[in-house]
Structure formats: structure tokens, C-alpha cells
Amino acid sequence: MPVGGVAALYSKLYYPPQLRTRPYVIHGKAIVLATIEANGRVSEVSLSPRMHPELERVVIQAFHACQWKPARKHSVPVRASVRFPISFDTYKK
């Protein structure tokens, strides 16, 4: 989990303003797979399925910006992978 909980991660996600000016809505849903090292840092982030490159950039930056609580095995911090669903849904009015 991110230090500060899931809310800490979601607070770093935003819909890029430059996408709001497009004549069509860009949205995406993905499962994010992140590798968290024993020191709580993110070493790898991948998304499946892929999203618009600007949305992927926002997600990857948010994961790297968070400090993470590492997994533990026998009370010792270890490298582990986490999965999070991410969704960018906007509707033009």
C-alpha cells in the first residue's frame, strides 16, 4: 500500500488539461502492475491494456511519486508486485 493509503495515490492522479480541449473524449481503464522494492520505491510500472500515452504518463508518475510500504516476509521487507485498477472517465456536456 502507498504510505497514506490509496487516497495518497489517487491524489496524484489527474486528467491532463491539454486532453480536455480535444474534440473527442479520451478515456481509459487499466490494471496497473507495479513492482515495489524492499526500500518502498517503485522500480517498474506497466499497464494492461494500454491507455492513451498522456494518461499512462500521469499514472506512471503518480506511482513513482508515492512512497510505498514494502511487503514483508518473516518481518523482513521484500520486493513484491501490486495491482491497482485505474480509470479515467470523462463525459463532455
N, CA, C and O atoms as a GROMACS GRO file, in nm:
protein
  372
    1MET      N    1   0.083  -0.119   0.000
    1MET     CA    2   0.000   0.000   0.000
    1MET      C    3   0.088   0.125   0.000
    1MET      O    4   0.198   0.125   0.055
    2PRO      N    5   0.038   0.230  -0.062
    2PRO     CA    6   0.112   0.356  -0.053
    2PRO      C    7   0.105   0.409   0.091
    2PRO      O    8   0.005   0.389   0.160
    3VAL      N    9   0.210   0.477   0.133
    3VAL     CA   10   0.207   0.544   0.263
    3VAL      C   11   0.098   0.650   0.252
    3VAL      O   12   0.100   0.732   0.161
    4GLY      N   13   0.003   0.649   0.344
    4GLY     CA   14  -0.111   0.740   0.337
    4GLY      C   15  -0.233   0.675   0.273
    4GLY      O   16  -0.337   0.739   0.261
    5GLY      N   17  -0.221   0.548   0.234
    5GLY     CA   18  -0.334   0.475   0.176
    5GLY      C   19  -0.357   0.505   0.030
    5GLY      O   20  -0.283   0.581  -0.033
    6VAL      N   21  -0.459   0.443  -0.022
    6VAL     CA   22  -0.493   0.458  -0.164
    6VAL      C   23  -0.524   0.604  -0.198
    6VAL      O   24  -0.499   0.649  -0.310
    7ALA      N   25  -0.579   0.677  -0.101
    7ALA     CA   26  -0.610   0.819  -0.126
    7ALA      C   27  -0.484   0.897  -0.161
    7ALA      O   28  -0.491   0.991  -0.240
    8ALA      N   29  -0.370   0.860  -0.104
    8ALA     CA   30  -0.244   0.929  -0.136
    8ALA      C   31  -0.207   0.908  -0.282
    8ALA      O   32  -0.159   1.000  -0.348
    9LEU      N   33  -0.230   0.787  -0.333
    9LEU     CA   34  -0.202   0.760  -0.474
    9LEU      C   35  -0.300   0.834  -0.563
    9LEU      O   36  -0.260   0.902  -0.657
   10TYR      N   37  -0.430   0.823  -0.533
   10TYR     CA   38  -0.531   0.887  -0.617
   10TYR      C   39  -0.520   1.039  -0.616
   10TYR      O   40  -0.560   1.104  -0.712
   11SER      N   41  -0.465   1.095  -0.510
   11SER     CA   42  -0.448   1.241  -0.506
   11SER      C   43  -0.344   1.289  -0.606
   11SER      O   44  -0.340   1.407  -0.639
   12LYS      N   45  -0.260   1.198  -0.654
   12LYS     CA   46  -0.157   1.235  -0.751
   12LYS      C   47  -0.201   1.212  -0.895
   12LYS      O   48  -0.128   1.245  -0.989
   13LEU      N   49  -0.320   1.155  -0.913
   13LEU     CA   50  -0.373   1.132  -1.048
   13LEU      C   51  -0.459   1.250  -1.091
   13LEU      O   52  -0.535   1.304  -1.010
   14TYR      N   53  -0.448   1.288  -1.214
   14TYR     CA   54  -0.529   1.398  -1.267
   14TYR      C   55  -0.550   1.375  -1.416
   14TYR      O   56  -0.472   1.305  -1.480
   15TYR      N   57  -0.654   1.434  -1.469
   15TYR     CA   58  -0.680   1.427  -1.613
   15TYR      C   59  -0.607   1.543  -1.677
   15TYR      O   60  -0.636   1.658  -1.645
   16PRO      N   61  -0.512   1.518  -1.768
   16PRO     CA   62  -0.433   1.626  -1.828
   16PRO      C   63  -0.519   1.733  -1.895
   16PRO      O   64  -0.603   1.701  -1.979
   17PRO      N   65  -0.498   1.859  -1.859
   17PRO     CA   66  -0.579   1.968  -1.916
   17PRO      C   67  -0.575   1.975  -2.068
   17PRO      O   68  -0.675   2.009  -2.130
   18GLN      N   69  -0.460   1.943  -2.129
   18GLN     CA   70  -0.449   1.951  -2.275
   18GLN      C   71  -0.541   1.850  -2.344
   18GLN      O   72  -0.574   1.868  -2.461
   19LEU      N   73  -0.583   1.744  -2.274
   19LEU     CA   74  -0.675   1.648  -2.335
   19LEU      C   75  -0.819   1.698  -2.331
   19LEU      O   76  -0.902   1.653  -2.409
   20ARG      N   77  -0.848   1.790  -2.241
   20ARG     CA   78  -0.985   1.843  -2.228
   20ARG      C   79  -1.025   1.929  -2.348
   20ARG      O   80  -1.144   1.947  -2.374
   21THR      N   81  -0.928   1.981  -2.421
   21THR     CA   82  -0.959   2.071  -2.533
   21THR      C   83  -0.978   1.996  -2.664
   21THR      O   84  -1.009   2.057  -2.766
   22ARG      N   85  -0.962   1.867  -2.663
   22ARG     CA   86  -0.978   1.788  -2.785
   22ARG      C   87  -1.126   1.776  -2.821
   22ARG      O   88  -1.211   1.782  -2.733
   23PRO      N   89  -1.157   1.759  -2.949
   23PRO     CA   90  -1.297   1.748  -2.989
   23PRO      C   91  -1.360   1.614  -2.949
   23PRO      O   92  -1.482   1.598  -2.959
   24TYR      N   93  -1.281   1.520  -2.904
   24TYR     CA   94  -1.332   1.390  -2.861
   24TYR      C   95  -1.277   1.360  -2.722
   24TYR      O   96  -1.172   1.411  -2.684
   25VAL      N   97  -1.347   1.278  -2.648
   25VAL     CA   98  -1.309   1.247  -2.511
   25VAL      C   99  -1.210   1.131  -2.511
   25VAL      O  100  -1.234   1.027  -2.573
   26ILE      N  101  -1.101   1.150  -2.440
   26ILE     CA  102  -1.003   1.043  -2.424
   26ILE      C  103  -1.022   0.985  -2.285
   26ILE      O  104  -1.016   1.056  -2.185
   27HIS      N  105  -1.044   0.855  -2.281
   27HIS     CA  106  -1.062   0.790  -2.152
   27HIS      C  107  -0.986   0.658  -2.154
   27HIS      O  108  -0.935   0.615  -2.258
   28GLY      N  109  -0.979   0.594  -2.040
   28GLY     CA  110  -0.910   0.466  -2.035
   28GLY      C  111  -0.928   0.398  -1.902
   28GLY      O  112  -0.944   0.463  -1.798
   29LYS      N  113  -0.923   0.267  -1.906
   29LYS     CA  114  -0.925   0.184  -1.787
   29LYS      C  115  -0.813   0.082  -1.802
   29LYS      O  116  -0.790   0.029  -1.910
   30ALA      N  117  -0.744   0.056  -1.693
   30ALA     CA  118  -0.635  -0.040  -1.698
   30ALA      C  119  -0.609  -0.097  -1.560
   30ALA      O  120  -0.651  -0.041  -1.458
   31ILE      N  121  -0.539  -0.207  -1.559
   31ILE     CA  122  -0.485  -0.262  -1.436
   31ILE      C  123  -0.337  -0.224  -1.437
   31ILE      O  124  -0.265  -0.252  -1.533
   32VAL      N  125  -0.294  -0.162  -1.329
   32VAL     CA  126  -0.155  -0.121  -1.317
   32VAL      C  127  -0.082  -0.227  -1.235
   32VAL      O  128  -0.126  -0.262  -1.126
   33LEU      N  129   0.027  -0.276  -1.289
   33LEU     CA  130   0.113  -0.370  -1.217
   33LEU      C  131   0.242  -0.296  -1.184
   33LEU      O  132   0.314  -0.252  -1.273
   34ALA      N  133   0.269  -0.281  -1.055
   34ALA     CA  134   0.388  -0.209  -1.011
   34ALA      C  135   0.474  -0.299  -0.924
   34ALA      O  136   0.423  -0.376  -0.843
   35THR      N  137   0.604  -0.289  -0.941
   35THR     CA  138   0.698  -0.362  -0.857
   35THR      C  139   0.750  -0.267  -0.752
   35THR      O  140   0.806  -0.161  -0.783
   36ILE      N  141   0.731  -0.305  -0.626
   36ILE     CA  142   0.775  -0.225  -0.512
   36ILE      C  143   0.897  -0.293  -0.452
   36ILE      O  144   0.892  -0.410  -0.413
   37GLU      N  145   1.005  -0.220  -0.444
   37GLU     CA  146   1.129  -0.275  -0.388
   37GLU      C  147   1.120  -0.279  -0.235
   37GLU      O  148   1.030  -0.220  -0.176
   38ALA      N  149   1.214  -0.348  -0.173
   38ALA     CA  150   1.216  -0.363  -0.027
   38ALA      C  151   1.232  -0.228   0.044
   38ALA      O  152   1.196  -0.215   0.161
   39ASN      N  153   1.285  -0.127  -0.027
   39ASN     CA  154   1.302   0.005   0.034
   39ASN      C  155   1.178   0.094   0.016
   39ASN      O  156   1.179   0.210   0.059
   40GLY      N  157   1.073   0.041  -0.047
   40GLY     CA  158   0.949   0.117  -0.065
   40GLY      C  159   0.944   0.199  -0.192
   40GLY      O  160   0.849   0.274  -0.213
   41ARG      N  161   1.042   0.187  -0.276
   41ARG     CA  162   1.045   0.260  -0.404
   41ARG      C  163   0.988   0.175  -0.516
   41ARG      O  164   1.001   0.052  -0.515
   42VAL      N  165   0.926   0.240  -0.614
   42VAL     CA  166   0.872   0.171  -0.732
   42VAL      C  167   0.985   0.154  -0.834
   42VAL      O  168   1.054   0.250  -0.867
   43SER      N  169   1.002   0.032  -0.883
   43SER     CA  170   1.106   0.010  -0.983
   43SER      C  171   1.048  -0.013  -1.122
   43SER      O  172   1.114   0.018  -1.222
   44GLU      N  173   0.926  -0.065  -1.131
   44GLU     CA  174   0.864  -0.091  -1.261
   44GLU      C  175   0.715  -0.064  -1.253
   44GLU      O  176   0.652  -0.089  -1.151
   45VAL      N  177   0.660  -0.013  -1.363
   45VAL     CA  178   0.515   0.009  -1.373
   45VAL      C  179   0.473  -0.030  -1.515
   45VAL      O  180   0.533   0.014  -1.613
   46SER      N  181   0.368  -0.113  -1.524
   46SER     CA  182   0.312  -0.146  -1.655
   46SER      C  183   0.160  -0.141  -1.646
   46SER      O  184   0.102  -0.161  -1.539
   47LEU      N  185   0.096  -0.114  -1.760
   47LEU     CA  186  -0.048  -0.104  -1.766
   47LEU      C  187  -0.103  -0.203  -1.867
   47LEU      O  188  -0.046  -0.222  -1.974
   48SER      N  189  -0.214  -0.265  -1.831
   48SER     CA  190  -0.278  -0.358  -1.922
   48SER      C  191  -0.429  -0.343  -1.910
   48SER      O  192  -0.483  -0.358  -1.800
   49PRO      N  193  -0.498  -0.314  -2.019
   49PRO     CA  194  -0.445  -0.280  -2.150
   49PRO      C  195  -0.385  -0.141  -2.150
   49PRO      O  196  -0.400  -0.064  -2.055
   50ARG      N  197  -0.316  -0.110  -2.259
   50ARG     CA  198  -0.252   0.020  -2.271
   50ARG      C  199  -0.359   0.129  -2.282
   50ARG      O  200  -0.471   0.104  -2.328
   51MET      N  201  -0.322   0.249  -2.239
   51MET     CA  202  -0.411   0.366  -2.249
   51MET      C  203  -0.343   0.471  -2.336
   51MET      O  204  -0.232   0.450  -2.385
   52HIS      N  205  -0.410   0.583  -2.353
   52HIS     CA  206  -0.352   0.697  -2.424
   52HIS      C  207  -0.217   0.729  -2.357
   52HIS      O  208  -0.209   0.726  -2.234
   53PRO      N  209  -0.113   0.759  -2.434
   53PRO     CA  210   0.020   0.782  -2.376
   53PRO      C  211   0.024   0.890  -2.267
   53PRO      O  212   0.099   0.878  -2.171
   54GLU      N  213  -0.056   0.996  -2.281
   54GLU     CA  214  -0.055   1.101  -2.179
   54GLU      C  215  -0.117   1.052  -2.049
   54GLU      O  216  -0.072   1.090  -1.941
   55LEU      N  217  -0.221   0.968  -2.058
   55LEU     CA  218  -0.280   0.911  -1.938
   55LEU      C  219  -0.183   0.813  -1.872
   55LEU      O  220  -0.171   0.810  -1.749
   56GLU      N  221  -0.113   0.734  -1.952
   56GLU     CA  222  -0.013   0.642  -1.897
   56GLU      C  223   0.096   0.718  -1.824
   56GLU      O  224   0.141   0.676  -1.717
   57ARG      N  225   0.139   0.830  -1.881
   57ARG     CA  226   0.244   0.910  -1.818
   57ARG      C  227   0.200   0.958  -1.680
   57ARG      O  228   0.277   0.953  -1.585
   58VAL      N  229   0.075   1.004  -1.670
   58VAL     CA  230   0.021   1.051  -1.541
   58VAL      C  231   0.022   0.938  -1.439
   58VAL      O  232   0.060   0.958  -1.324
   59VAL      N  233  -0.022   0.819  -1.480
   59VAL     CA  234  -0.028   0.704  -1.390
   59VAL      C  235   0.113   0.665  -1.344
   59VAL      O  236   0.135   0.644  -1.224
   60ILE      N  237   0.205   0.655  -1.436
   60ILE     CA  238   0.342   0.615  -1.401
   60ILE      C  239   0.405   0.716  -1.307
   60ILE      O  240   0.471   0.679  -1.210
   61GLN      N  241   0.386   0.845  -1.335
   61GLN     CA  242   0.442   0.948  -1.246
   61GLN      C  243   0.380   0.940  -1.107
   61GLN      O  244   0.451   0.958  -1.008
   62ALA      N  245   0.250   0.914  -1.098
   62ALA     CA  246   0.183   0.904  -0.968
   62ALA      C  247   0.238   0.787  -0.887
   62ALA      O  248   0.262   0.801  -0.767
   63PHE      N  249   0.259   0.674  -0.951
   63PHE     CA  250   0.313   0.558  -0.880
   63PHE      C  251   0.454   0.584  -0.830
   63PHE      O  252   0.489   0.546  -0.719
   64HIS      N  253   0.536   0.650  -0.912
   64HIS     CA  254   0.673   0.681  -0.870
   64HIS      C  255   0.677   0.790  -0.763
   64HIS      O  256   0.770   0.794  -0.683
   65ALA      N  257   0.578   0.878  -0.761
   65ALA     CA  258   0.576   0.988  -0.664
   65ALA      C  259   0.538   0.943  -0.523
   65ALA      O  260   0.568   1.012  -0.426
   66CYS      N  261   0.475   0.828  -0.513
   66CYS     CA  262   0.433   0.778  -0.381
   66CYS      C  263   0.545   0.699  -0.313
   66CYS      O  264   0.623   0.630  -0.378
   67GLN      N  265   0.550   0.711  -0.184
   67GLN     CA  266   0.633   0.621  -0.104
   67GLN      C  267   0.543   0.502  -0.070
   67GLN      O  268   0.427   0.521  -0.034
   68TRP      N  269   0.595   0.383  -0.080
   68TRP     CA  270   0.516   0.262  -0.059
   68TRP      C  271   0.563   0.186   0.064
   68TRP      O  272   0.681   0.188   0.099
   69LYS      N  273   0.469   0.120   0.129
   69LYS     CA  274   0.502   0.030   0.239
   69LYS      C  275   0.540  -0.103   0.173
   69LYS      O  276   0.456  -0.164   0.106
   70PRO      N  277   0.664  -0.149   0.190
   70PRO     CA  278   0.704  -0.273   0.124
   70PRO      C  279   0.634  -0.395   0.186
   70PRO      O  280   0.593  -0.393   0.301
   71ALA      N  281   0.623  -0.499   0.105
   71ALA     CA  282   0.571  -0.626   0.156
   71ALA      C  283   0.673  -0.681   0.256
   71ALA      O  284   0.791  -0.643   0.254
   72ARG      N  285   0.627  -0.768   0.340
   72ARG     CA  286   0.717  -0.828   0.440
   72ARG      C  287   0.704  -0.980   0.436
   72ARG      O  288   0.596  -1.035   0.419
   73LYS      N  289   0.817  -1.044   0.453
   73LYS     CA  290   0.822  -1.189   0.466
   73LYS      C  291   0.904  -1.219   0.590
   73LYS      O  292   1.022  -1.185   0.596
   74HIS      N  293   0.842  -1.281   0.688
   74HIS     CA  294   0.907  -1.307   0.817
   74HIS      C  295   0.959  -1.177   0.878
   74HIS      O  296   1.069  -1.171   0.932
   75SER      N  297   0.876  -1.073   0.868
   75SER     CA  298   0.904  -0.940   0.924
   75SER      C  299   1.018  -0.866   0.855
   75SER      O  300   1.065  -0.763   0.905
   76VAL      N  301   1.063  -0.916   0.741
   76VAL     CA  302   1.171  -0.851   0.666
   76VAL      C  303   1.112  -0.792   0.537
   76VAL      O  304   1.043  -0.863   0.464
   77PRO      N  305   1.139  -0.663   0.507
   77PRO     CA  306   1.088  -0.605   0.382
   77PRO      C  307   1.142  -0.679   0.260
   77PRO      O  308   1.260  -0.712   0.253
   78VAL      N  309   1.052  -0.706   0.163
   78VAL     CA  310   1.090  -0.777   0.041
   78VAL      C  311   1.029  -0.709  -0.081
   78VAL      O  312   0.934  -0.631  -0.070
   79ARG      N  313   1.086  -0.739  -0.195
   79ARG     CA  314   1.034  -0.690  -0.323
   79ARG      C  315   0.903  -0.763  -0.352
   79ARG      O  316   0.891  -0.883  -0.328
   80ALA      N  317   0.804  -0.690  -0.405
   80ALA     CA  318   0.675  -0.751  -0.437
   80ALA      C  319   0.606  -0.670  -0.546
   80ALA      O  320   0.645  -0.557  -0.577
   81SER      N  321   0.504  -0.730  -0.604
   81SER     CA  322   0.424  -0.663  -0.707
   81SER      C  323   0.285  -0.635  -0.652
   81SER      O  324   0.231  -0.712  -0.573
   82VAL      N  325   0.228  -0.522  -0.695
   82VAL     CA  326   0.092  -0.486  -0.657
   82VAL      C  327   0.013  -0.457  -0.784
   82VAL      O  328   0.068  -0.418  -0.886
   83ARG      N  329  -0.118  -0.478  -0.775
   83ARG     CA  330  -0.209  -0.449  -0.887
   83ARG      C  331  -0.313  -0.349  -0.839
   83ARG      O  332  -0.370  -0.364  -0.731
   84PHE      N  333  -0.336  -0.247  -0.922
   84PHE     CA  334  -0.437  -0.146  -0.892
   84PHE      C  335  -0.519  -0.120  -1.017
   84PHE      O  336  -0.463  -0.106  -1.125
   85PRO      N  337  -0.652  -0.112  -1.004
   85PRO     CA  338  -0.732  -0.068  -1.118
   85PRO      C  339  -0.729   0.085  -1.125
   85PRO      O  340  -0.739   0.153  -1.023
   86ILE      N  341  -0.715   0.137  -1.245
   86ILE     CA  342  -0.714   0.282  -1.269
   86ILE      C  343  -0.815   0.311  -1.378
   86ILE      O  344  -0.826   0.237  -1.476
   87SER      N  345  -0.891   0.419  -1.361
   87SER     CA  346  -0.990   0.456  -1.460
   87SER      C  347  -0.992   0.607  -1.479
   87SER      O  348  -0.996   0.683  -1.382
   88PHE      N  349  -0.991   0.650  -1.604
   88PHE     CA  350  -1.009   0.789  -1.642
   88PHE      C  351  -1.135   0.796  -1.725
   88PHE      O  352  -1.134   0.758  -1.842
   89ASP      N  353  -1.243   0.842  -1.666
   89ASP     CA  354  -1.368   0.855  -1.739
   89ASP      C  355  -1.412   1.001  -1.731
   89ASP      O  356  -1.426   1.056  -1.622
   90THR      N  357  -1.434   1.061  -1.846
   90THR     CA  358  -1.486   1.197  -1.851
   90THR      C  359  -1.598   1.200  -1.953
   90THR      O  360  -1.597   1.125  -2.050
   91TYR      N  361  -1.691   1.284  -1.928
   91TYR     CA  362  -1.804   1.298  -2.019
   91TYR      C  363  -1.821   1.444  -2.054
   91TYR      O  364  -1.831   1.529  -1.966
   92LYS      N  365  -1.824   1.473  -2.185
   92LYS     CA  366  -1.846   1.612  -2.228
   92LYS      C  367  -1.994   1.645  -2.212
   92LYS      O  368  -2.081   1.562  -2.237
   93LYS      N  369  -2.019   1.766  -2.168
   93LYS     CA  370  -2.159   1.810  -2.151
   93LYS      C  371  -2.193   1.912  -2.255
   93LYS      O  372  -2.306   1.962  -2.258
   0.00000   0.00000   0.00000
